[in-house]
Amino acid sequence: MADRPATHDTARGNLPPLSLHVPEPPFRPGDPVDYSYLTIPPAGAQPRPDEACAASETHPLCHDLIRVLGDHHRAVGPWDPKLDPETLRRILRTMALTRAFDDRMYRGQRQGKTSFYMKCTGEEATSVASAFALADDDMVFPSYRQQGILIARGYPLTEMINQIYSNRADKLKGRQLPIMYSSREHSFFTISGNLATQYPQAAGWAMASAIKGDTRIAATWIGEGSSAEGDAHAAFTFATVFNAPCVFNVVNNQWAISSFSGFAGGERATFAAKAVGYGIAGLRVDGNDALAVYAAMRWAANRARANKGPTLIEHFTYRAEGHSTSDDPSAYRSSHEREEWPLGDPITRLKRHLIALGEWSEEQHEAMDKEQIEQVKAATKEAEKNGILGHGLHHPFHTMFEDVFEELPWHLEEQAEQAIRERRIKWPTWKEYE
């Protein structure tokens, strides 16, 4: 009789038992923080390949870190985009306005004016500088922390607040969670709370643009945690096979809610290194260096427009605040991480660069901050005339059945009438807003 194969209960002699690796963040609450394990190369040391190069020429940059702003706040190296001072000031102002907006909306949530908010503090360059590097009509497929793109493209702050408050002036009619904006006029695709869905949407849109012979490209953003979703890899495959004119951005802010980047694969490779496996161009950039972000995005956009295919950009940054207003980061990470982050703050770094150029001053910066606080305050007061969360000023109840069909079919009309009737029975004093 033949020997039977060993079962899992059979002793295996000298073989060690298997063990499961569970990623562990380097610091927990109360731990001292030491980022010396990170490799931060000097600014200006990274080569800049030609935009039409073979994708493989960019692959060493997937393991490097493209940096422009050096220790003395000067722009150095081949990635310096050589922007004029006025453009630099516009980027600075937009990043600062985004932060002022975030601060005001955060307070509004704490005051009960909205149910939810997500700040992008410390990550403003990844959206704002990218927006400046793209054409205004390039289609963007953002995640929920890219409000800076919409602000950079001139979308009215009052309209953003209307959507956050889900009031009677909300153009999305209260159908989206707060901060999940949409604006066809600004080529800003609707934000989805389902993570990574925008990646295949962006790849598909880019393919359609190529099929039509258009000149517009697509750009899309997810966090490093979302890059572990299957949607991201489906998008990479389609974009690779069909050479889609698309820029994939992974914002590696070190944390996906309470899970650090190791759970998405960040312990053993960079997120930009995914480009190597798919044979597409890849760049890893200092996400707190607005000039480096601008340069990387402009490079990738030019490459896509020249029919050289997609690019994956990893923005190496840090989420300075909680994941959202529902999150308490002190429960899972050291409170010292933010202050010890070696790449600093994107607004401070660009401010110091402009001061070093003699094109800005601390006094001008302070005056700008005060002006923007007032601008956001005025926009908030204007939006609040249309209502805040739960105080009665909202879209008519009937609108929840609309905008799917060109003409509302009879069965949905019946359902709407039934829902309104039942609502009036339950709340006799309720009056639908007219």
N, C-alpha and C positions, 0 to 999 in steps of 0.2 A: 504494500500500500504506500502510495507516495506521501512524502512528508507534507503535513498540512501547513499553510502559511501561518506565521506568527500573528496572534491577535493583539489588540491594544492592551490586553491584560497580561500578556506574556512579558516576563522580564527580558530586557535587551542587553544584559551584560554590562559592557563598558560604555554604552551610549548615555550621554547626559540627558536629563529630562528637558523637554521643550519649555520655553518660557515666553510669555507675551510681553512685548514692549509697549508701555503706555507713556506717551509723551508727557513731559512735565515742564512747566515754564521755569525759567531760571530764577525768578523771584516770586515770593508769595507775600501777602500782607505782613508788614512788620520786618521783612528782610532788608538788609542793606543792598543797595543797587550798585553793580559794577559792570559797565558795558565794555570792559576791556576785551572781551571775547569777540566783539564785532570787528571786522576788518573794514576800516574807513580809509580808502586811498586818498592821496592828496588831490585837490582840485586841479583840473587841467591835465592830468596824466593819462587820460583815456583817449585813444585814437578815434577819429571820426571817419568811418568808411564812406565811400561814395554812396549816394542814395540809390544808385542803380546796381550796387554790388551784388554778388551772389549772397544768398542768405547765410551761408556758412561763414562768411567773413565777419558777421556780427556776433557769432556765437561766443567768442571770448568775452564780449561785453555782457553776456547774460550772467557771468560770474563776477563781473567787476562792478563798479558803481560810477556812473557818469556824473561828474561834478563840475561846476563852473565857478561858483563863488568860493574864493579861498579864505584863508585865515585873516587876511587884511582887508576883507570885504571888496576885493577887486575881482573882476571877471577875467578868467585866465583859460588858456588852452583852446584846442580846435573846436570845442562845442560852444564856445561863446557866440551867442546869436547876434551880438553887436546891435542891440536895440537902442534906439535913440532915447534920450532922457524922458521925453513926454510919454512915450509908450511905457517905459518903466514906471512912471508915476501913475498912469492909468491902471496898470496891473496892480500896483500897490493899493491904490484907492479902492479897487474892486475887491481885493482880498479883505481889506479893512472893513468895507461896507458889508461884506458877507458875514464877517465876525460880529459886527454890531447888530445885524439882523438876527443872527443866531442867539445872541445874548437876550435880545428883546423877546423873541419868541419863547425862549426857555422860561423867562419870567412869566410870560403869558400863560404857559402851561401850568406853572406852579400856582397861578392865580385862578385856575379853573376855566380859562377862556378857550382852551382846546384840550383835547384828551391826550395828546402825544406830540413829541417833537424829537428831532435828531440833529445834533450839532455836528459841524465838521471842523471844530477847532484843532489847529495844528496841521490840517490837511488841505487848506485853502488853495495852495499852489497847484495841487494835482488836478483841480477842476478849472480854476481861473486862468492860470498860465496856459493850460491846454486849450481853453476856449479861444484865447488870443492867437494861438498858433493855427487854429483851424479857420476855414472860410465860414462866414456867417450862415451859409445855407448848407453846409455839410450836416448830415443827419447825425444827431447824437442819441445814443441809447444809454441813459445814465442809470446808476443805482440811486439809493436814497440819501447819499451824502454828497451829491454833486450839485447842490443848489447854486453854487458859485457860477456854473455854466449859464444858468438861466439869468442870473443877475448880470453877468458879463455881456449877455446878448440883449440887455435892455428891457427885460420883462418887468412890468411895473410891480413894485414892492406891494402895493395895495392889493393887486390881484393875487399875489402869492399868499398874503395874509387872509384874504377872503376864502381861499381854498383851505388854508390851515384851520380856519374857524368853521368851515362848512356852513357859511351863512347864505342869505338870499342872493348875494352877488357872486357866489362861487360858480365859476364857469363849468365846473365838473359836477355841479348840482348835488353835492354831498355824497357822491358815489365812491369817492376815493378816500383812503385814509389820509390824515393830515400829512403834508410834505410830499405826497405823491402827485407831483404836478404833471401837466401836459400842455404843450403849446405847438400846434402845427405851424403857426406863423413864425415861430422861432426855431423850427426844425428840431424840436425837443420832444422825443418820443415819450409816451406815457410811462411813468415809473411804476414798477410792479413790486409788490412785497414778496412775490415768489422768487427766490434767489436764483440768479444766473439765467433767467429766461431771456433777458435782453441780449445775451451773447448770440444764440442762433438767430434771433430776430435781426440783429445787426448784420450778421453774415449774409442772411437772405436778402436784406435790403441792398447791401453792397453788390451782391450778385445781380439783382434786378437792375441796379444802376448801370452795371457793366453791360447787361443784355441790351438795355435801351441806348447805349452809347452816350450816356450822360457824363458829366464831368464831376459830379458830387461824390464824395466818399462817405463812409460811415465810421463812427468812432463810438466805442462802448466801454463802460466801466463796471467792474465788480470788485468786491473785497477779496482778500486772499483766501478767506474761508470759503467763499462761494466758488472759488476756482476748483474745489474738490467735487462740485456737482457735475453730473453727467452732461448737462446742457453745455457746459464750457467746452468739453472735449468734442462733442458733436459739432459745435461751432468751429473749432480748430480744424476738424477734418474737412468740413465743407469748404472753409476758406482756403485751406491748403490745396485741395483737389481742383477747385475752380478759380484759384488765384484772385479771390475776392478783394476789392479795394477797401480794406477795413483795418482799423487800428484797435487792437484789444488792449485795454488797460486793466492791470491788476493792482489795486491800491493795497499794498501790504502795510497795514497800520498796526501789525503785530497781534491784534486781538479780533476774533470773531465772537461778538458778545462776550461770554466768559471763557471761551476756549482760545488758547494762544495758538500762534501760527503753526506750531508743530503738528497739530491735528489735521491740518490741510496739506501736510507734506513738507513744511518749511524747515524741518530739522536736517534733512539729508540733501536738499538741493534748493536753489533759489527758485522763485516762481517764474522768473524769466527763462529759466532753463527748460521749461516746457516747450519753448520754441524750437529747441534743438531736436526734440523727438519728432516734431511735426515738420521739420525742414523749412520753417519760416524764419524771417528775421526777428531778432530779439534784442531788447535793450533793457538794462537795469539802471535806474536813475535815482539820484538823491531827490526824494519827493518833497523835501523842505527847501529846495533850491529852485526858485521860480524860473531862473534862467535856464537851468538844466532841463526842467520839465518842458519849458517852451521849445528848447532846441530839439529835444527828443521827439516831441509831438510834431513839430514842423518837418523834421527828417522823415518820420513815418508817413505823414500826410503826403509829402512830395513823392515819396516812393510809391504809395498807393495810387496817386494820380498819374504816375508814369507807367502804370500797368505792371509794376514789379511785385505786386501781391501784398499780403497782410503782414503786419508787424505786431508783436506782443511786447508791451512795455510794462515792466514792474516798477511801481513807484514805492520806494523804500521810505516809509514815513512812520508816524506814531499817532495813535488816537488819543489825544490829550484829555478828552472828556469821557463820560460814560457812553455806552453804545446808544442809549436813548434816555429819555426822561424816566423810563421804567427800570433803568439799570443803576446799580450801585457798584462801581468798579472797585471800591475799597474792600469788597468782600472776596475778591479773587486776585488782586495784583497789588504790588507795593505802591504806596502813595508817593514814593520817591522817584518812580520811573519817569514821570513827566519832566521833572526838573533836571534829571540826569541825562535825558536823551541827548546823545552826542551830536545830532544834526540840528539842534536848536529849533527855532520857530521861524516859519517861512516869512511872516510879515516883518519880524525884527531883522532878519537877514537882508531882505530887499531894502528896507529902510536904511540900514547901515551902508549898503552898497551905494545908494543914491547920495547919502551924506558924504561918503568917501569921494564921490565924483564932484562934490560941490553943487549938487542939484537938488538938495533937500536939507532940512534942518529939524531938530527936535521940536522947535517951536511950530514949524509948519505941520509937523506930524500931529502934535497935540491939538492944533486948531482943526485939522482934518477930522480927527476922531470926534471932537465935539460937534462938528457940523454934521457928521454922518449919524451920530446918535439922535440929533434933532430930526434928520431926514427920516430915519426909521420910525421915530416917535410920531411924526406927522402922518406917515403912511398907515401906522397902526390905528390912530384916531379916526382916520378916514374909513378904514375897513370896519371898525367897530360900529360905525353908523349903520352898517348892513347886518349887524348882529354878531354875537359870539356863540360859543357852543351852548346849546340847550336852553336858550332863553326865548325861543318862539319865532324868531325871524329866520325863516328857511324857505327853501323852494316848495312850491305846492306839492302836496302829497302825491298827486296824480302823476307827477313827473318821473316817479320811480318806475313807471311802466313804459315810458317813452324812449325814443331814440335808438331802438333796435330795428324796428320796421319803419319804412317810409310812411305807411299808413297803419295805424294801430288796428290789428285784427279784432273781430268782435269778441272773441273769448277773453282777450286781455282787457278789453274795455269792460266786460262784465266783472272780471276779477278786480279791476280798479274800483268800480262802483261798490262791489261787495266789501273791499278793504276799507274804503272811506266810510261806508255805512256802519261797519263794525267798530271802527275807530270812534265815530260819533256816539255810539251807544256806550262804549267804555268810558269815554271822556266827554260828557255832555256839553261842557263849556268850551271844547276845542273848536277853534276856527282856523281853517286852512288859510295860509297867507295868500293874499291876492296881489 
